[in-house]
Every structure is written in structure tokens, then in C-alpha cells.
Amino acid sequence: MYDIVLFPTDGSDTATEAAAHAIDLAARHDAALHVLYVVDHERVSRMAPKLGTDHIKETLQQEGEKATGEIADRAAEAGLETTTSIREGAPADTITAYADTVDADAIVMGTNGRTGMDRLLLGSVAERVIQTTDLPVTTVKAPADDD
């Protein structure tokens, strides 16, 4: 049913939790797993006045390499063929464009758990992906705090 599963990650705890679902889905369908990290150009521009664009992009690139590499290692342990990619742009648009480019069959991603005014003003990357793709999207909520 699925030949390619796309897993976008931001390196967060939520993404780490969602990775298990992406790996499981790909393994169940003997599918390839694509792990994508998006260097968010809005995040770069917010931080750039203080630190400089090149420094921020390099830092986020390194963050992306670490995040995608960790997931690729976990997927390899499960015997999955894995491709990692780091792209720059608006996260939701970049995720859906990448899914189209690689002809993905499904997307598995974490939600960041925004609520209230943050969600109203900033929206949700997962929500935007769901609204702009025809692919099935599985979302995984942030792990519950034990507090």
C-alpha cells in the first residue's frame, strides 16, 4: 500500500516520539523512509538581526543533520532503506512540495502542541500540511508531561 513514507522532523521530543510511528509504518509496508528537516526561513529571519543569517543557517543545518541522522540510524536498525534531506523554506509548503517530489504515499509527523493564542496566531505546521496535501497524514501528539 505504501512505498514511500515521509517523516518531517524538527528534532523535538514530539518528533522523536513520532519517529517510532513512521518507522513502524514503513516497516509494516516494506516502504522506504524519507526523513526531512526544514530550515525554517522565518526562524532564520527572526534570529538573523542578532546573530547573522549565515551563522543561523549553518547552525540550523547542523541541527538538521543531527536530527535526520538520528532517525536514519533508528530506521536502519529496523532494516529500512532511508533517505535524509535538509531543505530551506516555509515548513508546511516545503514538506508538501518534498512529498510531491519523491512521490510519497503517506506522511507521519509530530504536532507541536500549540494551544490558545499561539495556535491562533501562528497556526500549526501539521494542520497546514493536512490542509494542503491529498496524502494520508498521521499526526502524533507531544508526549505527556509526567508532572
RAWO-V323822 format. One record per helix or strand of 2 or more residues. SS is the DSSP state (2 for helix, 1 for strand). FROM is the first residue (numbers start at 1). TO is the last residue. If there is no record, write none. Layout:
BEGIN
((SS & FROM & TO) (SS & FROM & TO))
END
This chain:
BEGIN
((1 & 4 & 9) (2 & 13 & 28) (1 & 32 & 40) (2 & 41 & 51) (2 & 53 & 77) (1 & 82 & 89) (2 & 91 & 102) (1 & 106 & 110) (2 & 116 & 122) (2 & 125 & 132) (1 & 136 & 140))
END
